[in-house]
Each structure stands twice: as C-alpha cells, then as structure tokens.
C-alpha cells in the first residue's frame, strides 16, 4: 500500500517532479521557481515518518527494541536495494519500481547465501560489493556524460565561429 502511494506521489504529482528536480540540482530547482526549501523540508519530514514507521514494524517483527542491534542486518540491504535499483548517489535519479526490483534482488541473494550456509559477514561483503560496483558505474557514467556534453558543446561552438 505504501509502495503504491509513494509511486503515485513521485510519478503523477507536481511535488514528485519537484522532489526529483531538487535531488538532481538544488540551484536549478530554485531558478525554475520551485521553493526548494519547502520540498527539502517535506522530504525530511516524510523520511522521518517512514523511519519511525519502519522502526515500529521492525520491533513488531523481531521483538528487539535496542536500536543498535535491531538495524544492523537491514541497513546494508536497504542501501544496496536502492542503489542496485537505479538510484544515484548523486541524486535526482531512481524509481520506485527500480527500488522494488533492487529489494527483490537483494532478498534473493540473501536467501541464496543463507541456503548455501554463507556466513553473514560474507553476505555483508557481497552486499557492499554490489554497492561499490554500482557507485563506481554511476560516477563513471556521469563523468562520461559530462565529457560527451562538453565535447558536443565545443563542436557546436567551433562550427558557429
């Protein structure tokens, strides 16, 4: 239910487009007339609310109310799911569908590792290896796009002169 509501919020509303815009470039958001401070405040409030809700669900599921011990198994999986799903470390990119697919990939990997009796330390190393690979590919992709755009601009500029 929450997934569907968030998907509709991000893809079908002006606020969702503003969130993507603010995530991509705050200065461009301000220059386009969007109140970036309000968008950012909304994102932080929603994030805090969802973190609180996730904490309540986690306590109900595991029965552990010590925050340091309860979150440890889930933080690497949550980050890995978002990044594998296509979210960018630089911001402004990613979808709910991609995040769901990333979560399914991580769940299948965790389940497979557990069935193969792989120790949890190695499972965490595998999750962070996926994160590192995705981060490296994201940074490389942005750098290549920046160089390509710079080259195209130089070619257009030199043709006009």
C-alpha positions in Angstrom: 0.0 0.0 0.0 2.8 2.4 0.9 4.7 1.5 -2.2 1.7 2.3 -4.4 1.1 5.6 -2.7 4.7 6.7 -2.9 4.9 5.6 -6.6 1.9 7.7 -7.4 3.3 10.7 -5.4 6.6 10.5 -7.2 5.4 9.9 -10.8 2.0 11.6 -11.0 2.2 14.8 -9.0 4.0 18.1 -9.3 5.5 17.5 -5.8 7.1 14.3 -7.1 8.6 16.1 -10.1 9.9 18.8 -7.7 11.5 16.1 -5.5 13.3 14.7 -8.4 14.4 18.2 -9.5 15.6 19.1 -6.1 17.5 15.8 -5.8 19.2 16.4 -9.1 20.2 20.1 -8.7 19.1 22.4 -5.9 20.2 25.6 -7.8 18.2 24.6 -10.9 15.2 23.9 -8.7 15.4 27.4 -7.2 15.9 29.0 -10.6 12.9 27.2 -12.0 10.6 28.8 -9.4 10.2 25.8 -7.1 10.5 26.6 -3.4 13.4 24.2 -2.8 13.4 24.7 1.0 9.8 23.5 1.3 10.5 20.5 -0.9 13.5 19.6 1.2 11.6 20.0 4.4 8.8 17.8 3.1 11.3 15.1 2.1 13.0 15.2 5.6 9.6 15.0 7.4 8.4 12.2 5.2 11.7 10.4 5.7 11.5 10.7 9.5 7.9 9.5 9.5 8.8 6.5 7.3 11.8 5.7 9.5 9.6 5.8 12.6 7.0 3.5 10.9 9.8 1.1 9.9 11.1 1.1 13.4 7.7 0.1 14.7 7.4 -2.7 12.1 10.9 -3.9 12.9 10.2 -4.1 16.7 7.0 -6.0 16.0 8.7 -8.3 13.6 11.9 -9.1 15.6 11.0 -8.2 19.2 14.3 -6.3 19.5 14.0 -2.8 20.8 17.7 -1.9 21.1 18.3 0.3 18.1 22.0 -0.5 17.7 21.3 -4.3 17.3 18.0 -4.1 15.5 19.0 -2.1 12.5 22.4 -3.7 11.7 21.1 -6.5 9.5 18.8 -4.2 7.5 20.8 -1.0 6.7 23.2 -2.6 4.2 20.3 -4.3 2.4 18.2 -1.1 2.2 21.1 0.9 0.7 22.0 -1.9 -1.7 18.4 -2.3 -2.8 18.1 1.4 -3.7 21.4 1.6 -5.4 21.0 -1.7 -7.4 17.5 -0.5 -8.3 19.0 2.5 -10.1 19.0 5.3 -7.6 22.0 7.6 -7.9 24.4 8.6 -5.2 24.5 12.0 -6.8 20.7 12.4 -6.5 17.8 13.1 -8.9 17.6 9.6 -10.3 15.8 6.4 -9.5 12.3 5.0 -9.4 10.1 3.1 -7.0 9.9 0.2 -9.5 13.7 0.1 -9.6 13.9 0.1 -5.8 11.5 -2.7 -5.6 13.5 -4.8 -8.1 16.6 -4.0 -6.2 15.0 -5.2 -3.0 13.9 -8.4 -4.7 17.4 -9.0 -6.0 19.0 -8.4 -2.5 16.3 -10.7 -0.9 17.1 -13.5 -3.4 20.8 -13.1 -2.9 20.4 -13.1 0.9 18.2 -16.2 0.8 20.6 -18.0 -1.6 23.5 -17.2 0.6 21.6 -18.4 3.7 20.7 -21.7 1.9 24.3 -22.1 1.0 25.3 -21.5 4.6 27.5 -18.5 3.8 28.4 -16.6 7.0 26.6 -13.3 7.5 29.9 -11.3 7.3 30.5 -12.6 3.8 26.9 -11.8 2.9 27.5 -8.2 4.0 30.7 -8.1 2.0 28.7 -9.2 -1.0 26.0 -6.5 -0.5 28.7 -3.8 -0.1 30.5 -5.1 -3.2 27.3 -4.6 -5.2 27.0 -1.1 -3.7 30.7 -0.3 -4.7 30.2 -1.7 -8.2 27.0 0.4 -8.7 28.6 3.5 -7.2 31.6 3.2 -9.5 29.5 2.7 -12.6 27.3 5.7 -11.6 30.2 8.0 -11.2 31.8 6.7 -14.4 28.6 7.2 -16.3 28.2 10.8 -15.1 31.8 11.6 -15.9 31.4 10.2 -19.4 28.2 12.1 -20.0 29.8 15.3 -18.7 32.7 14.8 -21.1 30.4 14.0 -24.0 28.3 17.1 -23.4 31.4 19.2 -23.1 32.7 17.8 -26.4 29.3 18.4 -28.1 29.3 22.0 -26.9 32.8 22.6 -28.1 31.9 21.2 -31.5 28.8 23.3 -31.9 30.6 26.4 -30.7 33.5 25.9 -33.1 31.2 25.4 -36.1 29.4 28.7 -35.4 32.7 30.6 -35.4 
